[in-house]
Amino acid sequence: MSLSGNNFSAEQEARYFLHAGAAAGGGVIDARDNYWAGLSPAAAADGVYDFRFDAALMPVNVTRVLAAPNPAAPMGVPTGLTVVEEGGNFVVSWDENGESDHAGYRVYYGLEEDWELHGVGAGEGESGFDAGSATAVTLRGLDPALPWYFSVTAYDAEADGSRDLVEGHESWFAARVTVLGADFVWQ
């Protein structure tokens, strides 16, 4: 089985990049030629949960790593998402995506009951609004007394607003942050 040409990001709360499947029929997962968030092959191997931790799992080969993100891979997930409530507004910020084909970000928000993040009411636009290349935005007009979810995606220059998540032109959602008044809960 091959799992090559991908970009893996390192969220601080995640212990493993990759969890190997059961070793039905044997074999090795070839995970060479991936970008592992700038890690060495040894450090990338430490981020793989495989036969070294559970004998029922397949071994994973990560002996060759890419030094920079692969622009042909699907867009990587933004990292470092934080949300701060300031004076009734929400300041959402995240780390810059280092991929060479990165074109911008979309910011998503919604009420706790609406985990798909179809929020409305922010002066900056409905959930999924384009933040351009900024790595921080201030959302105005949301009631800070309500529980809100926030997330961000990155997109490349080929994103056209139609099926971008499925086609790999828009990343999956960054780790969601829930804001309950002044309290924060990482999801």
N, C-alpha and C positions, 0 to 999 in steps of 0.2 A: 504494500500500500504506500502511495506517495502523498506527501503533504508538503510540497515545496512551493517556493515563490510567494509566501505570505508575509505579512507584517504583523508581529505580535507586540502589543503595548504592555507596559508594566504598571498596572494600577496598584498602589501601595497596599490596598486591602486584599488583593488576590495573592494566594501563595503559589499557584501553578498557572502557567500559560496554557498547558495542554494536559489532558487526562487521557491516557492511552486506553484503548478498548480491550475487551477480553481476548485472550490469545487463542481463540478458536482456530485450529488449523495451523498454528504457528506463524512464523514470518516476523518481519521487522517493519516498523513504520519508518519510511525514509522521510525525515524532516530536515534534510539538508537544504541549503540555499534559501533559508528564511531570514528575515530581519527579526531579531529578538531584543528589541528596545536597546540596541547598542551593547549587548552583553557578549562576553567571550563564549566560545563553545562550552567550556566547563560550567560557566554561570547559567547559560541557557539550559544545559542538561539538568541543572539543579531545579529549574522551573518546570520540569516535565515529570508528571506522576506516572510512572510506568512499572515494569517488572522489578525494579530495584526496591520498590515499596510494597508491591503486592505481586506474588509469584503467578497469579492468574492473569496478569496483564501482559500485553505485548511490549517488547523492547522498542525504544525509539532512538534512531540515529540522528544526532544533531552535531556531527563532527565538523560541518562547514556552515558558517553563518555569514550573512551579508553585513557589510559595514554601514550601510545606509538603507532606508526604506526602499522597497521595490515599487516603482511607479506603476507597474503593470498589475500589481495586486489590488484587491478591493481597498477602498479608502479605510484607513485605520481609525479606531475609536478615539475620540478626544479623552485626555486624562486631566486629572487635577481639578475637577469641577468643584467649585465652592459657591455658596449663596449666602449673602449677608443682607439682613433687613436693616435699612437705614431710613429713618424718618418716613415710614410708610411706603417706601420703594424697596425693590429687591435688586441688589447688585449681583449679577451672575457672571462668574469669571472661570476661565479654564486655561490650560497650558496650550501653547501654540503647537499645531500639527507640523511636524518636520518633513512631511512628504513633499517631494519636488512638484507633484501634480496637484497639490492642494489649492483650491480656489476660494473657499470660504466656509462659513459655519451657519447652521440653522439652530435657533433656540426654541425649545419646546417647554410648555408649562401646562398645568391643569390642576383641577381640584383632586383631592385624595380619592374621592369616589370614581374619578375619571382617570384611571391609571394609564390609559392610552395617550394622555396628554393632549387633549383637544380643547385647550383653554382659550378663552376669549376675555377681553377686558383690558389688556395692557395697551397703553398708548402706542407702543412700538409695533403692534400688530397681533394677529391671532397666533396661536401656537404654531411653531414651524416657520416663524418669520426669518428672513435672511439677515444675518448680522454682518455680512461681508467678511472682511479679513480681521475684524476686531476680535480680541480675546476677552472682552468684557462688555457687558451691556447693563443698563439700568432699566428695569421694567417699572413703569409708573401706571397707577390706576388699578392695581390689584389690591383687594382687601387684605391687609396683613393679619386680620383676626381669623382668617380662614386657613385651613391646612393646604399648602400648595406643593406639588411635585415640580421639579425642574430637571431638564436634561439638555444636552447639546449633541449635534452631529457635525461631522466635517463632510464636505463634498468636493469633488474635483471639477475640472473645466468641462467635462462631458455631461455633467448633471443637467437635466432638462426639466426637472419637476415631475416626471412621470416614471414610476417604478425604479427610482434611483437607488433605493435600499436593496432591492432585489438584484439589480444589474451591477452593483458594486461601485456605483458613482457617488453614493452617499454612505457614510459609515453607519454602523449600528449606534444605538444610543449610549452616551457616556453613563457611568454609574449615576443613578438618580439621587437627587437630594430632596428630602422632604422638609419643609419649613412649617413648624407649628408655632406661630407667633415668634418668640425669640428662641425657641428650641429647634435644634437640627437633628435629623435622624438620617444616617447614611443607609441607602438601600442597595 
